[in-house]
């Protein structure tokens, strides 16, 4: 059913998928209202602008957004080039957000705290589908404001809700109190955050690409700054899956990543502790101690939580959602993205019908639509919002006609050992070309790591 009233469609989040959603809505003649918690569009990506993506530009831009930009004389980056997070912002997302058609509808410093129906909670059914949404926002000045909406597209991502350090999916005892000793999930240890790590002991927690990224960069810092100590704690009994296939790996960059990390561990540059499920964290005397469930302890100055992410569902409590019980994605999508059984190369393209909830005209899109699964791709998010915009416009045929065309590889990833489309970070002397495996056309790459765009299954720490 088409959105026919004069209220806007609220888009939560001004990251790549949220801005793309607004572009598609505008093309459909539907008024968007974009609410971004950060001070600027793409505020989450700004936190890891130092990371270079593994996927080239041709898969990182949305067609409707490009059409808006092209009308202003914007020149698209070279399609085969690999952008950093900063380049993704500076060359694409910031210019897109600055367009009058987008900027006039973008509210920054607007954190959505709740979504419901006007005048009714989730227990009320009568006239529910025709009742406007109410979106409550906490503004940067400390005030609260309510917006009414004809529909809501939640593209808020998962960057702000990392998985905890503790076992069983819960924060470790004392984790909140030790927050001053816990960094962001992808710190810039060779740049912006260098002072926090140089000459200090860092414990990296996690067994995914984000952990590998930081471990290699910390090892480079340790080679430059005496007294820098690199410790790696994982919950599993072995780091073999992180090391991958080495020289026999079908993907050269992936094999080099594993080989280099293994060499750092074997040389003692990285101090590995396996079977270290964190039960407690305690800060004292300017340092922090981590205690494993078996009683072992590690001391550090700073902890890097490379533990993966999960969706913030609290703000959606008053909506009628249907979520997969395992990965917390829309129920129909959940079984198709479960990382125990699928990589992104085996996830079928999908749109509004698969993303729908019992709450009519409400959609979760982008990385948040994948819940706790780690295999989300930007190109997938762009196809999601194209389909959702078509559905909201009443064009069911377009909504149901999947148009996603990924590389021949399927740009697949579910974990460190099966990753193609992952971010890359500078590593001296490790330039390579991908070949074979799940990746089709060769692309020059460096060692690959995931980020907030498409993170590895680092929750298995």
Secondary structure, DSSP 8 states (H G I E B T S, - for coil): ----SSS-EEEE--SHHHHHHHHHHHHTT--EEEE-SSSSTTHHHHTTTT-B-SS-GGGTS-HHHHHHHHTTT-----TT---BHHHHIIIIIHHHHHSHHHHTTEE-SEEEEEEEETTB-TT--TTGGGS-EEEEEEETTS-EEEEEESEEEE---STTSB--SBGGGS--BTTTTTGGGB--TT--TTTTTHHHHTTSEEEEE-SSHHHHHHHHHHHHHHHHSTT-EEEEE-SSS--HHHHTTGGG-SSHHHHHHHHHHHHHHHTTSEEEE-S--EEEEEEETTEEEEEETTS-EEEESEEEE---B----GGGTTS---B-TTT-SBHHHHHHH-TTT--GGGS----HHHHB-SSTTEEE-GGGGGTT-S---HHHHHHHHHHHHHHHTT-HHHHHS------TT----SSGGG-SS-EEE--TT--EE--STT--S--EE-EEE--SSS--STT--
